């Protein structure tokens, strides 16, 4: 039973990474189709990061679950311009990729035993009313006042 709770907790941590680390707390799509596309892009980015973490862990002999999603994202963002450059050779690109993998495993995250934070909402409600009219109409009202 305790193992199931631990697995469930890992699912919650992964969902939190999707929302917080990748900035998916608020979706910006206005139509169901755009929201769906936005979700797919976030899932694709998350899977890319997790695949990179897995490869770094396996290559360097580290448990991939002890690697940080946020740190992996930061390292990848730093390495992307050089990795995407067309002016470097394949050999140099491979060496650069190995350096990226080593950077990812440089600092390990301690294993989490369970929840360490209280379950509370971070977002505070705004004191302003919801926008229920088109922006142009509201601007005209503000200008007229």
SEZALUM-882970 format. One record per residue: chain; residue number from 1; residue in three letters; y, z negated, x negated of N, C-alpha, C in turn. Coordinates in nm, 3 decimals. Atoms other than C-alpha are relative to their C-alpha. Layout:
BEGIN
+-------+------+------+---------+---------+---------+---------+---------+---------+---------+---------+---------+
: chain : resi : resn :      nv :      nw :      nu :     cav :     caw :     cau :      cv :      cw :      cu :
+-------+------+------+---------+---------+---------+---------+---------+---------+---------+---------+---------+
:     A :  NUM :  ALA :       Y :       Z :       X :       Y :       Z :       X :       Y :       Z :       X :
...
+-------+------+------+---------+---------+---------+---------+---------+---------+---------+---------+---------+
REM end
This chain:
BEGIN
+-------+------+------+---------+---------+---------+---------+---------+---------+---------+---------+---------+
: chain : resi : resn :      nv :      nw :      nu :     cav :     caw :     cau :      cv :      cw :      cu :
+-------+------+------+---------+---------+---------+---------+---------+---------+---------+---------+---------+
:     A :    1 :  UNK :  -0.119 :   0.000 :  -0.082 :   0.000 :   0.000 :   0.000 :   0.126 :   0.000 :  -0.087 :
:     A :    2 :  UNK :  -0.115 :   0.008 :   0.090 :   0.236 :  -0.085 :  -0.285 :   0.026 :   0.135 :  -0.066 :
:     A :    3 :  UNK :  -0.014 :  -0.134 :   0.061 :   0.170 :   0.257 :  -0.443 :   0.069 :   0.096 :   0.097 :
:     A :    4 :  UNK :  -0.064 :  -0.085 :  -0.100 :   0.270 :   0.430 :  -0.117 :   0.149 :  -0.031 :   0.010 :
:     A :    5 :  UNK :  -0.140 :   0.039 :  -0.004 :   0.594 :   0.232 :  -0.109 :   0.074 :   0.056 :  -0.121 :
:     A :    6 :  UNK :  -0.060 :  -0.052 :   0.123 :   0.664 :   0.334 :  -0.470 :   0.022 :   0.151 :   0.011 :
:     A :    7 :  UNK :  -0.014 :  -0.146 :  -0.018 :   0.602 :   0.702 :  -0.386 :   0.113 :   0.031 :   0.098 :
:     A :    8 :  UNK :  -0.106 :  -0.020 :  -0.099 :   0.828 :   0.676 :  -0.081 :   0.136 :  -0.025 :  -0.064 :
:     A :    9 :  UNK :  -0.125 :   0.031 :   0.067 :   1.097 :   0.518 :  -0.296 :   0.041 :   0.115 :  -0.091 :
:     A :   10 :  UNK :  -0.031 :  -0.114 :   0.086 :   1.074 :   0.808 :  -0.542 :   0.055 :   0.117 :   0.082 :
:     A :   11 :  UNK :  -0.051 :  -0.106 :  -0.088 :   1.127 :   1.051 :  -0.253 :   0.146 :  -0.029 :   0.035 :
:     A :   12 :  UNK :  -0.138 :   0.036 :  -0.032 :   1.442 :   0.860 :  -0.154 :   0.092 :   0.020 :  -0.120 :
:     A :   13 :  UNK :  -0.081 :  -0.019 :   0.122 :   1.568 :   0.864 :  -0.513 :   0.026 :   0.149 :  -0.021 :
:     A :   14 :  UNK :  -0.017 :  -0.144 :   0.017 :   1.509 :   1.241 :  -0.530 :   0.099 :   0.057 :   0.101 :
:     A :   15 :  UNK :  -0.097 :  -0.045 :  -0.101 :   1.698 :   1.296 :  -0.205 :   0.141 :  -0.044 :  -0.037 :
:     A :   16 :  UNK :  -0.130 :   0.049 :   0.044 :   1.979 :   1.083 :  -0.342 :   0.055 :   0.089 :  -0.112 :
:     A :   17 :  UNK :  -0.043 :  -0.091 :   0.105 :   1.989 :   1.308 :  -0.650 :   0.054 :   0.130 :   0.059 :
:     A :   18 :  UNK :  -0.047 :  -0.122 :  -0.065 :   2.021 :   1.610 :  -0.426 :   0.140 :  -0.019 :   0.056 :
:     A :   19 :  UNK :  -0.129 :   0.023 :  -0.064 :   2.312 :   1.457 :  -0.238 :   0.109 :  -0.035 :  -0.100 :
:     A :   20 :  UNK :  -0.104 :   0.053 :   0.087 :   2.498 :   1.276 :  -0.513 :   0.019 :   0.082 :  -0.127 :
:     A :   21 :  UNK :  -0.010 :  -0.067 :   0.130 :   2.420 :   1.442 :  -0.846 :   0.043 :   0.145 :   0.014 :
:     A :   22 :  UNK :  -0.034 :  -0.141 :  -0.017 :   2.444 :   1.796 :  -0.715 :   0.118 :   0.022 :   0.094 :
:     A :   23 :  UNK :  -0.119 :  -0.014 :  -0.085 :   2.736 :   1.726 :  -0.480 :  -0.028 :   0.052 :   0.139 :
:     A :   24 :  UNK :   0.038 :  -0.051 :  -0.132 :   2.555 :   1.795 :  -0.154 :   0.030 :  -0.101 :   0.110 :
:     A :   25 :  UNK :  -0.028 :   0.103 :  -0.100 :   2.702 :   1.497 :   0.030 :   0.060 :   0.059 :   0.127 :
:     A :   26 :  UNK :  -0.058 :  -0.067 :  -0.116 :   2.902 :   1.725 :   0.257 :  -0.020 :   0.150 :  -0.016 :
:     A :   27 :  UNK :   0.020 :  -0.145 :   0.004 :   2.796 :   2.079 :   0.334 :   0.126 :   0.069 :   0.050 :
:     A :   28 :  UNK :  -0.125 :  -0.069 :  -0.033 :   3.076 :   2.333 :   0.361 :  -0.018 :   0.120 :   0.093 :
:     A :   29 :  UNK :   0.027 :  -0.116 :  -0.086 :   2.907 :   2.608 :   0.563 :   0.048 :  -0.024 :   0.142 :
:     A :   30 :  UNK :  -0.052 :   0.011 :  -0.137 :   3.059 :   2.679 :   0.903 :  -0.100 :   0.050 :   0.104 :
:     A :   31 :  UNK :   0.098 :  -0.054 :  -0.093 :   2.765 :   2.862 :   1.058 :  -0.139 :  -0.051 :  -0.042 :
:     A :   32 :  UNK :   0.135 :   0.044 :   0.036 :   2.397 :   2.765 :   1.073 :  -0.060 :   0.083 :  -0.114 :
:     A :   33 :  UNK :   0.053 :  -0.087 :   0.105 :   2.312 :   3.064 :   0.852 :   0.057 :  -0.039 :  -0.137 :
:     A :   34 :  UNK :  -0.062 :   0.038 :   0.127 :   2.562 :   2.959 :   0.583 :  -0.047 :  -0.137 :  -0.046 :
:     A :   35 :  UNK :   0.052 :   0.133 :   0.036 :   2.443 :   2.596 :   0.594 :  -0.141 :   0.014 :  -0.057 :
:     A :   36 :  UNK :   0.136 :  -0.024 :   0.049 :   2.086 :   2.719 :   0.551 :   0.003 :   0.058 :  -0.142 :
:     A :   37 :  UNK :  -0.013 :  -0.059 :   0.134 :   2.189 :   2.932 :   0.251 :   0.046 :  -0.105 :  -0.101 :
:     A :   38 :  UNK :  -0.050 :   0.104 :   0.088 :   2.379 :   2.640 :   0.104 :  -0.112 :  -0.098 :  -0.037 :
:     A :   39 :  UNK :   0.114 :   0.087 :   0.027 :   2.071 :   2.417 :   0.137 :  -0.097 :   0.065 :  -0.098 :
:     A :   40 :  UNK :   0.091 :  -0.071 :   0.091 :   1.855 :   2.681 :  -0.031 :   0.054 :   0.003 :  -0.143 :
:     A :   41 :  UNK :  -0.059 :  -0.002 :   0.134 :   2.098 :   2.705 :  -0.324 :  -0.013 :  -0.138 :  -0.066 :
:     A :   42 :  UNK :   0.015 :   0.135 :   0.055 :   2.096 :   2.327 :  -0.369 :  -0.145 :  -0.027 :  -0.040 :
:     A :   43 :  UNK :   0.141 :   0.020 :   0.032 :   1.716 :   2.319 :  -0.355 :  -0.041 :   0.081 :  -0.122 :
:     A :   44 :  UNK :   0.030 :  -0.083 :   0.116 :   1.697 :   2.604 :  -0.604 :   0.053 :  -0.065 :  -0.128 :
:     A :   45 :  UNK :  -0.061 :   0.067 :   0.117 :   1.934 :   2.423 :  -0.843 :  -0.079 :  -0.126 :  -0.036 :
:     A :   46 :  UNK :   0.076 :   0.122 :   0.025 :   1.740 :   2.098 :  -0.804 :  -0.135 :   0.032 :  -0.063 :
:     A :   47 :  UNK :   0.129 :  -0.039 :   0.057 :   1.408 :   2.272 :  -0.871 :   0.016 :   0.052 :  -0.143 :
:     A :   48 :  UNK :  -0.026 :  -0.045 :   0.137 :   1.559 :   2.438 :  -1.179 :   0.013 :  -0.120 :  -0.093 :
:     A :   49 :  UNK :  -0.018 :   0.119 :   0.082 :   1.668 :   2.097 :  -1.312 :  -0.132 :  -0.074 :  -0.020 :
:     A :   50 :  UNK :   0.128 :   0.071 :   0.010 :   1.331 :   1.936 :  -1.235 :  -0.100 :   0.077 :  -0.088 :
:     A :   51 :  UNK :   0.088 :  -0.081 :   0.085 :   1.145 :   2.227 :  -1.399 :   0.040 :  -0.015 :  -0.146 :
:     A :   52 :  UNK :  -0.051 :   0.019 :   0.135 :   1.365 :   2.193 :  -1.706 :  -0.038 :  -0.139 :  -0.052 :
:     A :   53 :  UNK :   0.038 :   0.135 :   0.039 :   1.300 :   1.817 :  -1.712 :  -0.150 :  -0.007 :  -0.029 :
:     A :   54 :  UNK :   0.144 :  -0.001 :   0.021 :   0.925 :   1.877 :  -1.679 :  -0.034 :   0.066 :  -0.132 :
:     A :   55 :  UNK :   0.028 :  -0.072 :   0.124 :   0.923 :   2.131 :  -1.961 :   0.046 :  -0.081 :  -0.122 :
:     A :   56 :  UNK :  -0.049 :   0.083 :   0.111 :   1.134 :   1.903 :  -2.184 :  -0.096 :  -0.116 :  -0.024 :
:     A :   57 :  UNK :   0.091 :   0.113 :   0.014 :   0.903 :   1.610 :  -2.115 :  -0.133 :   0.040 :  -0.061 :
:     A :   58 :  UNK :   0.130 :  -0.046 :   0.049 :   0.582 :   1.804 :  -2.176 :   0.012 :   0.046 :  -0.146 :
:     A :   59 :  UNK :  -0.020 :  -0.052 :   0.135 :   0.720 :   1.976 :  -2.488 :   0.020 :  -0.113 :  -0.101 :
:     A :   60 :  UNK :  -0.035 :   0.108 :   0.093 :   0.848 :   1.651 :  -2.644 :  -0.088 :  -0.124 :   0.017 :
:     A :   61 :  UNK :   0.093 :   0.112 :  -0.015 :   0.567 :   1.423 :  -2.524 :   0.059 :  -0.121 :   0.071 :
:     A :   62 :  UNK :  -0.066 :   0.108 :  -0.075 :   0.776 :   1.218 :  -2.279 :  -0.034 :   0.018 :   0.147 :
:     A :   63 :  UNK :   0.023 :  -0.006 :  -0.145 :   0.710 :   1.131 :  -1.915 :   0.122 :   0.062 :   0.067 :
:     A :   64 :  UNK :  -0.115 :  -0.065 :  -0.063 :   0.933 :   1.373 :  -1.718 :   0.071 :  -0.086 :   0.104 :
:     A :   65 :  UNK :  -0.063 :   0.088 :  -0.098 :   0.998 :   1.101 :  -1.458 :   0.097 :  -0.098 :  -0.064 :
:     A :   66 :  UNK :  -0.091 :   0.089 :   0.071 :   1.183 :   0.904 :  -1.726 :   0.126 :   0.072 :  -0.048 :
:     A :   67 :  UNK :  -0.117 :  -0.078 :   0.040 :   1.443 :   1.178 :  -1.771 :   0.103 :  -0.001 :   0.112 :
:     A :   68 :  UNK :  -0.111 :   0.009 :  -0.095 :   1.782 :   1.179 :  -1.601 :   0.037 :   0.138 :   0.054 :
:     A :   69 :  UNK :  -0.043 :  -0.125 :  -0.063 :   1.870 :   1.452 :  -1.352 :   0.145 :   0.030 :  -0.037 :
:     A :   70 :  UNK :  -0.142 :  -0.019 :   0.031 :   2.242 :   1.399 :  -1.413 :   0.019 :   0.044 :  -0.145 :
:     A :   71 :  UNK :  -0.014 :  -0.036 :   0.140 :   2.206 :   1.413 :  -1.791 :  -0.055 :   0.141 :  -0.025 :
:     A :   72 :  UNK :   0.056 :  -0.134 :   0.013 :   1.986 :   1.724 :  -1.763 :   0.100 :   0.104 :   0.048 :
:     A :   73 :  UNK :  -0.102 :  -0.092 :  -0.054 :   2.252 :   1.891 :  -1.548 :   0.115 :   0.016 :  -0.099 :
:     A :   74 :  UNK :  -0.111 :  -0.006 :   0.095 :   2.523 :   1.804 :  -1.799 :  -0.037 :   0.081 :  -0.125 :
:     A :   75 :  UNK :   0.044 :  -0.076 :   0.118 :   2.322 :   1.935 :  -2.095 :  -0.014 :   0.148 :   0.032 :
:     A :   76 :  UNK :   0.016 :  -0.141 :  -0.038 :   2.233 :   2.255 :  -1.910 :   0.136 :   0.068 :   0.013 :
:     A :   77 :  UNK :  -0.135 :  -0.057 :  -0.013 :   2.599 :   2.312 :  -1.820 :   0.063 :   0.027 :  -0.136 :
:     A :   78 :  UNK :  -0.055 :  -0.019 :   0.134 :   2.691 :   2.270 :  -2.188 :  -0.067 :   0.115 :  -0.074 :
:     A :   79 :  UNK :   0.075 :  -0.102 :   0.074 :   2.420 :   2.509 :  -2.311 :   0.005 :   0.138 :   0.066 :
:     A :   80 :  UNK :   0.005 :  -0.128 :  -0.072 :   2.452 :   2.783 :  -2.044 :   0.084 :   0.110 :  -0.065 :
:     A :   81 :  UNK :  -0.078 :  -0.111 :   0.057 :   2.739 :   2.979 :  -2.206 :  -0.067 :   0.064 :  -0.121 :
:     A :   82 :  UNK :   0.066 :  -0.057 :   0.118 :   2.549 :   3.020 :  -2.533 :  -0.133 :   0.065 :   0.036 :
:     A :   83 :  UNK :   0.128 :  -0.058 :  -0.039 :   2.211 :   3.079 :  -2.368 :   0.018 :   0.133 :   0.072 :
:     A :   84 :  UNK :  -0.026 :  -0.123 :  -0.075 :   2.362 :   3.349 :  -2.146 :   0.069 :   0.107 :  -0.082 :
:     A :   85 :  UNK :  -0.072 :  -0.095 :   0.085 :   2.545 :   3.516 :  -2.432 :  -0.092 :   0.117 :  -0.039 :
:     A :   86 :  UNK :   0.078 :  -0.118 :   0.037 :   2.428 :   3.870 :  -2.501 :   0.007 :   0.028 :  -0.149 :
:     A :   87 :  UNK :  -0.020 :  -0.029 :   0.141 :   2.542 :   3.856 :  -2.863 :  -0.096 :  -0.077 :  -0.092 :
:     A :   88 :  UNK :   0.092 :   0.073 :   0.087 :   2.269 :   3.617 :  -2.988 :  -0.139 :   0.061 :   0.007 :
:     A :   89 :  UNK :   0.135 :  -0.057 :   0.007 :   1.920 :   3.718 :  -3.094 :  -0.097 :  -0.085 :   0.082 :
:     A :   90 :  UNK :   0.102 :   0.072 :  -0.077 :   1.606 :   3.619 :  -2.906 :  -0.050 :  -0.121 :  -0.078 :
:     A :   91 :  UNK :   0.045 :   0.112 :   0.082 :   1.501 :   3.397 :  -3.197 :   0.099 :  -0.116 :   0.007 :
:     A :   92 :  UNK :  -0.102 :   0.104 :  -0.007 :   1.832 :   3.209 :  -3.191 :   0.003 :  -0.062 :   0.140 :
:     A :   93 :  UNK :   0.003 :   0.051 :  -0.138 :   1.811 :   3.180 :  -2.809 :  -0.117 :  -0.097 :   0.018 :
:     A :   94 :  UNK :   0.116 :   0.090 :  -0.010 :   1.462 :   3.026 :  -2.838 :   0.028 :  -0.133 :  -0.070 :
:     A :   95 :  UNK :  -0.034 :   0.122 :   0.074 :   1.588 :   2.778 :  -3.099 :   0.102 :  -0.083 :   0.079 :
:     A :   96 :  UNK :  -0.100 :   0.068 :  -0.082 :   1.885 :   2.693 :  -2.877 :  -0.065 :  -0.067 :   0.121 :
:     A :   97 :  UNK :   0.072 :   0.055 :  -0.114 :   1.651 :   2.639 :  -2.582 :  -0.079 :  -0.125 :  -0.041 :
:     A :   98 :  UNK :   0.073 :   0.117 :   0.050 :   1.436 :   2.402 :  -2.791 :   0.096 :  -0.117 :  -0.025 :
:     A :   99 :  UNK :  -0.101 :   0.103 :   0.021 :   1.753 :   2.214 :  -2.886 :   0.041 :  -0.062 :   0.133 :
:     A :  100 :  UNK :  -0.032 :   0.049 :  -0.134 :   1.839 :   2.185 :  -2.515 :  -0.109 :  -0.096 :   0.048 :
:     A :  101 :  UNK :   0.110 :   0.087 :  -0.042 :   1.493 :   2.040 :  -2.442 :   0.003 :  -0.133 :  -0.074 :
:     A :  102 :  UNK :  -0.007 :   0.123 :   0.079 :   1.532 :   1.788 :  -2.724 :   0.119 :  -0.087 :   0.043 :
:     A :  103 :  UNK :  -0.116 :   0.075 :  -0.046 :   1.878 :   1.689 :  -2.598 :  -0.031 :  -0.070 :   0.132 :
:     A :  104 :  UNK :   0.033 :   0.057 :  -0.131 :   1.738 :   1.627 :  -2.250 :  -0.084 :  -0.127 :  -0.016 :
:     A :  105 :  UNK :   0.088 :   0.117 :   0.016 :   1.473 :   1.382 :  -2.379 :   0.058 :  -0.105 :  -0.094 :
:     A :  106 :  UNK :  -0.058 :   0.092 :   0.097 :   1.710 :   1.208 :  -2.619 :   0.013 :  -0.142 :   0.053 :
:     A :  107 :  UNK :  -0.012 :   0.133 :  -0.060 :   1.779 :   0.916 :  -2.382 :  -0.088 :  -0.005 :   0.124 :
:     A :  108 :  UNK :   0.089 :   0.015 :  -0.114 :   1.520 :   0.794 :  -2.135 :   0.059 :  -0.097 :   0.102 :
:     A :  109 :  UNK :  -0.041 :   0.090 :  -0.108 :   1.586 :   0.629 :  -1.799 :  -0.111 :  -0.103 :   0.017 :
:     A :  110 :  UNK :   0.101 :   0.104 :  -0.021 :   1.410 :   0.297 :  -1.747 :  -0.071 :   0.024 :   0.132 :
:     A :  111 :  UNK :   0.076 :  -0.015 :  -0.124 :   1.135 :   0.303 :  -1.487 :   0.056 :  -0.094 :   0.106 :
:     A :  112 :  UNK :  -0.052 :   0.081 :  -0.110 :   1.266 :   0.183 :  -1.153 :  -0.118 :  -0.064 :   0.073 :
:     A :  113 :  UNK :   0.106 :   0.072 :  -0.069 :   1.052 :  -0.081 :  -0.989 :   0.014 :   0.016 :   0.151 :
:     A :  114 :  UNK :  -0.025 :  -0.011 :  -0.143 :   1.210 :  -0.049 :  -0.648 :   0.149 :   0.007 :   0.022 :
:     A :  115 :  UNK :  -0.144 :  -0.007 :  -0.027 :   1.548 :  -0.059 :  -0.478 :   0.077 :  -0.102 :  -0.082 :
:     A :  116 :  UNK :  -0.085 :   0.092 :   0.075 :   1.819 :  -0.209 :  -0.693 :   0.139 :  -0.007 :   0.061 :
:     A :  117 :  UNK :  -0.130 :  -0.004 :  -0.066 :   2.113 :  -0.132 :  -0.467 :  -0.018 :  -0.030 :   0.149 :
:     A :  118 :  UNK :   0.010 :   0.026 :  -0.144 :   2.183 :  -0.254 :  -0.113 :   0.015 :   0.130 :   0.079 :
:     A :  119 :  UNK :  -0.014 :  -0.117 :  -0.086 :   2.156 :  -0.004 :   0.169 :   0.129 :  -0.012 :   0.080 :
:     A :  120 :  UNK :  -0.130 :   0.000 :  -0.067 :   2.517 :   0.047 :   0.264 :   0.060 :   0.139 :  -0.011 :
:     A :  121 :  UNK :  -0.070 :  -0.128 :   0.006 :   2.738 :   0.345 :   0.336 :   0.117 :  -0.012 :  -0.094 :
:     A :  122 :  UNK :  -0.111 :   0.002 :   0.094 :   2.985 :   0.433 :   0.066 :   0.126 :   0.061 :   0.060 :
:     A :  123 :  UNK :  -0.115 :  -0.069 :  -0.056 :   3.210 :   0.662 :   0.266 :   0.067 :  -0.087 :   0.105 :
:     A :  124 :  UNK :  -0.077 :   0.076 :  -0.097 :   3.483 :   0.483 :   0.453 :   0.057 :   0.097 :   0.104 :
:     A :  125 :  UNK :  -0.059 :  -0.089 :  -0.099 :   3.602 :   0.629 :   0.782 :   0.150 :   0.017 :  -0.025 :
:     A :  126 :  UNK :  -0.142 :  -0.029 :   0.020 :   3.944 :   0.793 :   0.760 :   0.080 :  -0.054 :   0.119 :
:     A :  127 :  UNK :  -0.087 :   0.054 :  -0.105 :   4.235 :   0.652 :   0.959 :   0.058 :   0.112 :   0.087 :
:     A :  128 :  UNK :  -0.058 :  -0.113 :  -0.072 :   4.327 :   1.001 :   1.081 :  -0.097 :   0.051 :   0.105 :
:     A :  129 :  UNK :   0.089 :  -0.055 :  -0.103 :   4.195 :   1.164 :   1.397 :  -0.066 :   0.130 :  -0.050 :
:     A :  130 :  UNK :   0.067 :  -0.125 :   0.034 :   3.955 :   1.457 :   1.380 :   0.086 :   0.120 :   0.038 :
:     A :  131 :  UNK :  -0.074 :  -0.122 :  -0.033 :   4.104 :   1.806 :   1.373 :  -0.071 :   0.068 :   0.116 :
:     A :  132 :  UNK :   0.062 :  -0.058 :  -0.119 :   4.039 :   1.943 :   1.722 :   0.073 :   0.126 :   0.047 :
:     A :  133 :  UNK :  -0.073 :  -0.124 :  -0.029 :   4.280 :   2.239 :   1.718 :   0.005 :   0.081 :  -0.128 :
:     A :  134 :  UNK :  -0.012 :  -0.081 :   0.122 :   4.322 :   2.531 :   1.480 :   0.112 :  -0.051 :  -0.090 :
:     A :  135 :  UNK :  -0.096 :   0.049 :   0.099 :   4.513 :   2.448 :   1.163 :   0.140 :   0.057 :   0.025 :
:     A :  136 :  UNK :  -0.131 :  -0.063 :  -0.024 :   4.794 :   2.696 :   1.250 :   0.075 :  -0.070 :   0.114 :
:     A :  137 :  UNK :  -0.063 :   0.068 :  -0.112 :   4.861 :   2.522 :   1.581 :   0.052 :  -0.136 :  -0.044 :
:     A :  138 :  UNK :  -0.043 :   0.132 :   0.048 :   4.876 :   2.182 :   1.412 :   0.117 :   0.010 :  -0.096 :
:     A :  139 :  UNK :  -0.113 :  -0.019 :   0.091 :   5.111 :   2.315 :   1.142 :   0.129 :   0.025 :   0.078 :
:     A :  140 :  UNK :  -0.117 :  -0.027 :  -0.082 :   5.347 :   2.447 :   1.408 :   0.053 :  -0.128 :   0.064 :
:     A :  141 :  UNK :  -0.041 :   0.129 :  -0.060 :   5.349 :   2.104 :   1.575 :   0.071 :  -0.088 :  -0.103 :
:     A :  142 :  UNK :  -0.060 :   0.082 :   0.105 :   5.429 :   1.934 :   1.244 :   0.139 :   0.054 :  -0.036 :
:     A :  143 :  UNK :  -0.128 :  -0.062 :   0.034 :   5.707 :   2.181 :   1.163 :   0.104 :  -0.018 :   0.111 :
:     A :  144 :  UNK :  -0.092 :   0.014 :  -0.114 :   5.856 :   2.148 :   1.512 :   0.052 :  -0.143 :   0.012 :
:     A :  145 :  UNK :  -0.041 :   0.141 :  -0.014 :   5.874 :   1.770 :   1.488 :   0.107 :  -0.042 :  -0.095 :
+-------+------+------+---------+---------+---------+---------+---------+---------+---------+---------+---------+
REM end
